[in-house]
Amino acid sequence: MLRCLVLLLHAYLAASASVFASATDEAAAKVLAETVDLKTLASSDLTFLIKDKHWLSAAHALLSRAQKTQGVDFSAPVRSAVSQVRKELDDLIRALDKKYGEASQVSPAFQWA
């Protein structure tokens, strides 16, 4: 039973792995982005490039190719990944504020102005 679960987990992880997981650095990912078949890519591949690895030049090369190709639209996964990264970066900026998360008092004169 345990062996069956391990095999299923291994099959799931292999299926969910990104095409770009084999790239060791951003330069290798960029080369792969310029040669990979665009129609075989999933949204998880773009999420891997943008959110997980922050390899933006590889993602840019991929999107430049996709714009020249009819029938390939990566706008939804790219917008989603960028939104998630932006939220994480905004949280870092908020962490710089020592009073972040504390309630601030507003005098009644300004509250009703």
Z-matrix of the N, CA and C atoms (Angstrom, degrees):
N
C 1 1.449
C 2 1.530 1 110.91
N 3 1.326 2 115.82 1 -46.18
C 4 1.458 3 120.40 2 -179.77
C 5 1.526 4 110.99 3 -63.92
N 6 1.319 5 115.59 4 -39.11
C 7 1.466 6 119.76 5 179.50
C 8 1.530 7 110.30 6 -63.35
N 9 1.305 8 116.59 7 -38.74
C 10 1.468 9 121.54 8 178.49
C 11 1.526 10 110.58 9 -63.21
N 12 1.333 11 116.72 10 -42.25
C 13 1.460 12 120.70 11 177.96
C 14 1.522 13 111.61 12 -64.60
N 15 1.315 14 116.77 13 -40.45
C 16 1.459 15 120.72 14 178.53
C 17 1.525 16 110.54 15 -63.56
N 18 1.324 17 116.81 16 -42.46
C 19 1.463 18 120.48 17 178.62
C 20 1.528 19 111.48 18 -64.66
N 21 1.324 20 116.71 19 -40.58
C 22 1.466 21 120.23 20 177.41
C 23 1.528 22 111.18 21 -64.77
N 24 1.330 23 116.80 22 -42.21
C 25 1.461 24 120.44 23 178.11
C 26 1.521 25 110.81 24 -63.35
N 27 1.319 26 116.85 25 -42.36
C 28 1.463 27 120.71 26 178.63
C 29 1.531 28 110.86 27 -63.15
N 30 1.322 29 117.31 28 -42.04
C 31 1.466 30 121.02 29 178.53
C 32 1.519 31 110.84 30 -64.76
N 33 1.332 32 117.19 31 -38.87
C 34 1.464 33 120.71 32 178.82
C 35 1.528 34 110.93 33 -65.46
N 36 1.321 35 116.28 34 -45.34
C 37 1.468 36 119.72 35 -179.43
C 38 1.520 37 111.15 36 -65.75
N 39 1.304 38 117.82 37 -36.95
C 40 1.464 39 120.70 38 178.37
C 41 1.518 40 110.66 39 -67.24
N 42 1.318 41 117.23 40 -36.88
C 43 1.464 42 120.62 41 -179.77
C 44 1.517 43 111.15 42 -73.48
N 45 1.337 44 117.18 43 -31.83
C 46 1.456 45 119.32 44 -176.82
C 47 1.524 46 112.77 45 -89.59
N 48 1.322 47 118.07 46 -4.41
C 49 1.462 48 121.17 47 179.88
C 50 1.520 49 110.15 48 -68.34
N 51 1.294 50 115.24 49 144.23
C 52 1.454 51 120.89 50 -179.23
C 53 1.523 52 111.01 51 -78.05
N 54 1.314 53 115.09 52 154.09
C 55 1.459 54 121.06 53 173.88
C 56 1.525 55 109.48 54 -60.95
N 57 1.320 56 116.26 55 -29.79
C 58 1.463 57 121.97 56 -175.70
C 59 1.525 58 112.98 57 -89.63
N 60 1.327 59 118.32 58 3.18
C 61 1.463 60 120.99 59 -179.37
C 62 1.525 61 112.01 60 -65.41
N 63 1.325 62 117.16 61 -25.36
C 64 1.466 63 120.03 62 -179.77
C 65 1.525 64 112.45 63 -78.08
N 66 1.321 65 117.49 64 -14.81
C 67 1.469 66 120.80 65 -179.80
C 68 1.519 67 109.47 66 -71.32
N 69 1.323 68 115.88 67 132.47
C 70 1.463 69 120.10 68 -177.49
C 71 1.519 70 112.63 69 -87.65
N 72 1.322 71 117.05 70 -23.92
C 73 1.459 72 120.69 71 178.86
C 74 1.533 73 109.18 72 -149.89
N 75 1.318 74 115.63 73 178.98
C 76 1.460 75 120.57 74 -176.07
C 77 1.526 76 112.23 75 -66.44
N 78 1.325 77 117.26 76 -34.69
C 79 1.470 78 120.25 77 178.73
C 80 1.527 79 110.91 78 -64.17
N 81 1.316 80 116.76 79 -41.73
C 82 1.469 81 120.41 80 177.79
C 83 1.526 82 110.65 81 -66.42
N 84 1.325 83 116.72 82 -37.27
C 85 1.467 84 120.63 83 178.15
C 86 1.527 85 110.81 84 -67.13
N 87 1.322 86 116.29 85 -35.62
C 88 1.468 87 119.97 86 179.03
C 89 1.526 88 110.55 87 -67.59
N 90 1.327 89 116.91 88 -41.07
C 91 1.466 90 120.64 89 176.54
C 92 1.526 91 109.76 90 -62.32
N 93 1.316 92 116.55 91 -43.18
C 94 1.459 93 120.72 92 178.33
C 95 1.527 94 111.17 93 -65.04
N 96 1.330 95 117.20 94 -37.28
C 97 1.472 96 121.25 95 179.22
C 98 1.524 97 111.52 96 -64.76
N 99 1.315 98 116.90 97 -28.30
C 100 1.466 99 120.50 98 -179.43
C 101 1.529 100 112.38 99 -83.45
N 102 1.348 101 117.12 100 -10.92
C 103 1.460 102 119.24 101 -176.77
C 104 1.523 103 114.21 102 -119.41
N 105 1.323 104 118.29 103 -18.14
C 106 1.461 105 121.47 104 -175.09
C 107 1.533 106 110.77 105 -68.38
N 108 1.330 107 115.94 106 148.29
C 109 1.459 108 121.26 107 176.90
C 110 1.526 109 108.08 108 -73.60
N 111 1.314 110 117.03 109 117.43
C 112 1.458 111 122.50 110 -174.15
C 113 1.524 112 112.74 111 -63.54
N 114 1.299 113 116.92 112 -31.09
C 115 1.472 114 120.32 113 -176.77
C 116 1.527 115 112.32 114 -73.31
N 117 1.319 116 117.09 115 -14.86
C 118 1.465 117 119.97 116 179.48
C 119 1.521 118 112.62 117 -92.70
N 120 1.319 119 117.60 118 -6.39
C 121 1.460 120 120.89 119 -176.94
C 122 1.522 121 111.57 120 -77.85
N 123 1.311 122 115.54 121 145.80
C 124 1.458 123 122.44 122 176.06
C 125 1.527 124 108.76 123 -110.41
N 126 1.306 125 115.63 124 168.21
C 127 1.464 126 119.21 125 178.82
C 128 1.524 127 110.75 126 -63.89
N 129 1.333 128 117.23 127 -27.94
C 130 1.465 129 120.02 128 178.64
C 131 1.526 130 112.05 129 -65.63
N 132 1.331 131 117.25 130 -27.09
C 133 1.461 132 120.13 131 177.25
C 134 1.526 133 110.76 132 -67.28
N 135 1.307 134 116.75 133 -41.21
C 136 1.466 135 120.10 134 177.92
C 137 1.524 136 111.33 135 -71.08
N 138 1.308 137 116.56 136 -37.43
C 139 1.466 138 119.97 137 176.14
C 140 1.524 139 109.94 138 -62.67
N 141 1.325 140 116.76 139 -39.03
C 142 1.467 141 121.37 140 177.96
C 143 1.525 142 110.44 141 -61.26
N 144 1.338 143 116.87 142 -45.73
C 145 1.464 144 120.60 143 -178.80
C 146 1.526 145 112.14 144 -66.20
N 147 1.330 146 116.05 145 -46.02
C 148 1.465 147 120.09 146 -171.25
C 149 1.527 148 112.03 147 -85.12
N 150 1.314 149 117.01 148 -52.73
C 151 1.461 150 120.48 149 -172.78
C 152 1.519 151 112.78 150 -85.08
N 153 1.316 152 116.83 151 -46.42
C 154 1.461 153 119.30 152 -173.86
C 155 1.525 154 112.97 153 -77.08
N 156 1.332 155 117.19 154 -44.64
C 157 1.463 156 120.47 155 -174.79
C 158 1.525 157 114.42 156 -104.87
N 159 1.315 158 117.67 157 -18.62
C 160 1.474 159 122.38 158 -176.23
C 161 1.529 160 111.64 159 58.83
N 162 1.325 161 116.18 160 37.11
C 163 1.458 162 122.27 161 176.89
C 164 1.524 163 107.89 162 -91.00
N 165 1.322 164 115.10 163 78.03
C 166 1.458 165 120.41 164 -171.97
C 167 1.517 166 113.10 165 -73.62
N 168 1.325 167 118.95 166 -31.71
C 169 1.463 168 119.61 167 179.20
C 170 1.531 169 110.67 168 -69.02
N 171 1.324 170 117.17 169 -34.40
C 172 1.468 171 120.28 170 175.79
C 173 1.527 172 110.35 171 -68.33
N 174 1.327 173 116.53 172 -41.14
C 175 1.466 174 120.04 173 177.58
C 176 1.521 175 110.53 174 -64.87
N 177 1.317 176 116.58 175 -38.32
C 178 1.470 177 120.59 176 178.60
C 179 1.533 178 110.75 177 -64.66
N 180 1.320 179 117.44 178 -42.32
C 181 1.468 180 121.05 179 178.03
C 182 1.522 181 110.67 180 -62.96
N 183 1.317 182 115.94 181 -39.79
C 184 1.461 183 120.63 182 178.54
C 185 1.523 184 111.10 183 -65.30
N 186 1.323 185 116.87 184 -43.15
C 187 1.460 186 120.48 185 -179.42
C 188 1.526 187 111.87 186 -69.92
N 189 1.318 188 117.67 187 -32.60
C 190 1.468 189 120.28 188 175.97
C 191 1.519 190 110.36 189 -63.60
N 192 1.320 191 116.75 190 -41.28
C 193 1.471 192 119.97 191 176.33
C 194 1.521 193 111.10 192 -66.40
N 195 1.323 194 116.86 193 -39.48
C 196 1.461 195 120.74 194 -177.37
C 197 1.526 196 111.66 195 -66.28
N 198 1.330 197 117.51 196 -32.86
C 199 1.465 198 120.43 197 178.81
C 200 1.518 199 111.42 198 -66.14
N 201 1.317 200 116.93 199 -28.61
C 202 1.461 201 120.78 200 -179.56
C 203 1.526 202 112.22 201 -85.16
N 204 1.330 203 116.61 202 -8.97
C 205 1.464 204 121.46 203 -175.99
C 206 1.526 205 109.48 204 -104.94
N 207 1.308 206 115.77 205 130.05
C 208 1.464 207 120.79 206 177.51
C 209 1.526 208 109.85 207 -73.42
N 210 1.312 209 116.74 208 141.65
C 211 1.455 210 121.58 209 173.61
C 212 1.513 211 115.52 210 82.37
N 213 1.316 212 117.99 211 6.83
C 214 1.454 213 120.98 212 178.62
C 215 1.516 214 108.18 213 -117.67
N 216 1.340 215 116.15 214 118.03
C 217 1.461 216 120.93 215 -178.28
C 218 1.522 217 108.59 216 -132.27
N 219 1.308 218 115.89 217 114.08
C 220 1.454 219 121.75 218 179.44
C 221 1.525 220 111.93 219 -107.83
N 222 1.315 221 117.95 220 17.51
C 223 1.462 222 119.91 221 -173.20
C 224 1.527 223 112.81 222 -63.21
N 225 1.317 224 119.14 223 -42.24
C 226 1.467 225 120.88 224 -177.53
C 227 1.533 226 112.44 225 -64.80
N 228 1.341 227 119.70 226 -50.90
C 229 1.466 228 117.27 227 -179.89
C 230 1.527 229 113.24 228 -67.46
N 231 1.329 230 117.41 229 -31.68
C 232 1.459 231 119.74 230 178.80
C 233 1.526 232 109.89 231 -68.61
N 234 1.321 233 117.04 232 -45.26
C 235 1.470 234 120.13 233 178.82
C 236 1.524 235 110.89 234 -62.22
N 237 1.312 236 117.19 235 -39.63
C 238 1.461 237 120.85 236 179.21
C 239 1.529 238 111.38 237 -64.86
N 240 1.322 239 117.03 238 -46.71
C 241 1.469 240 120.84 239 -179.53
C 242 1.523 241 111.37 240 -65.02
N 243 1.330 242 116.63 241 -41.10
C 244 1.463 243 120.49 242 179.63
C 245 1.527 244 109.78 243 -65.74
N 246 1.323 245 116.94 244 -39.12
C 247 1.461 246 120.62 245 177.95
C 248 1.524 247 111.57 246 -62.39
N 249 1.321 248 116.78 247 -41.41
C 250 1.459 249 120.96 248 178.90
C 251 1.528 250 111.16 249 -65.66
N 252 1.322 251 116.50 250 -42.59
C 253 1.477 252 120.28 251 178.78
C 254 1.520 253 110.06 252 -65.62
N 255 1.324 254 116.50 253 -42.17
C 256 1.460 255 120.68 254 179.57
C 257 1.527 256 110.73 255 -60.80
N 258 1.329 257 117.07 256 -40.12
C 259 1.459 258 120.75 257 178.93
C 260 1.523 259 110.38 258 -63.72
N 261 1.335 260 117.02 259 -43.00
C 262 1.464 261 120.31 260 178.48
C 263 1.524 262 111.32 261 -62.87
N 264 1.329 263 117.00 262 -40.84
C 265 1.464 264 120.40 263 179.85
C 266 1.523 265 111.29 264 -69.61
N 267 1.327 266 117.52 265 -36.80
C 268 1.463 267 120.40 266 176.17
C 269 1.519 268 110.91 267 -64.04
N 270 1.332 269 117.32 268 -36.61
C 271 1.460 270 120.52 269 176.54
C 272 1.527 271 111.04 270 -63.85
N 273 1.335 272 117.10 271 -36.33
C 274 1.468 273 119.80 272 175.89
C 275 1.525 274 111.56 273 -63.98
N 276 1.324 275 116.20 274 -42.60
C 277 1.465 276 120.17 275 178.50
C 278 1.526 277 110.39 276 -63.94
N 279 1.321 278 116.93 277 -41.90
C 280 1.470 279 120.47 278 178.99
C 281 1.521 280 110.80 279 -63.80
N 282 1.325 281 117.44 280 -32.59
C 283 1.463 282 120.87 281 -179.96
C 284 1.523 283 111.65 282 -65.47
N 285 1.317 284 117.69 283 -20.10
C 286 1.466 285 121.05 284 177.06
C 287 1.526 286 111.94 285 -71.34
N 288 1.327 287 116.73 286 -26.68
C 289 1.458 288 121.69 287 -179.33
C 290 1.525 289 108.93 288 -80.15
N 291 1.322 290 116.75 289 118.71
C 292 1.457 291 121.01 290 -176.99
C 293 1.522 292 112.07 291 -66.86
N 294 1.317 293 116.49 292 -25.48
C 295 1.462 294 120.15 293 -177.39
C 296 1.524 295 112.71 294 -98.81
N 297 1.324 296 116.92 295 11.53
C 298 1.469 297 119.93 296 179.87
C 299 1.518 298 109.70 297 -66.36
N 300 1.284 299 116.65 298 131.60
C 301 1.452 300 122.18 299 179.37
C 302 1.514 301 113.73 300 93.68
N 303 1.319 302 117.08 301 -11.43
C 304 1.453 303 120.16 302 178.04
C 305 1.523 304 109.05 303 -89.69
N 306 1.304 305 115.36 304 145.02
C 307 1.467 306 119.77 305 176.89
C 308 1.524 307 108.50 306 -75.25
N 309 1.307 308 115.76 307 136.77
C 310 1.465 309 119.13 308 178.44
C 311 1.524 310 108.97 309 -104.32
N 312 1.326 311 115.55 310 144.74
C 313 1.454 312 120.27 311 179.16
C 314 1.519 313 109.57 312 -87.17
N 315 1.311 314 114.49 313 135.37
C 316 1.451 315 121.00 314 177.67
C 317 1.518 316 106.99 315 -118.98
N 318 1.333 317 115.74 316 126.73
C 319 1.463 318 118.07 317 -179.11
C 320 1.533 319 109.57 318 -69.06
N 321 1.324 320 117.39 319 149.11
C 322 1.469 321 120.61 320 -176.76
C 323 1.535 322 113.50 321 -57.24
N 324 1.303 323 116.84 322 -31.16
C 325 1.459 324 119.69 323 -178.99
C 326 1.533 325 110.76 324 -63.41
N 327 1.314 326 116.83 325 -39.24
C 328 1.476 327 120.24 326 179.16
C 329 1.524 328 111.07 327 -83.28
N 330 1.325 329 116.37 328 -27.19
C 331 1.455 330 119.18 329 -178.82
C 332 1.511 331 112.17 330 -64.42
N 333 1.318 332 117.55 331 -35.40
C 334 1.475 333 121.21 332 -177.10
C 335 1.499 334 113.53 333 -103.71
N 336 1.305 335 117.52 334 7.20
C 337 1.469 336 120.64 335 -178.75
C 338 1.501 337 111.10 336 -74.33
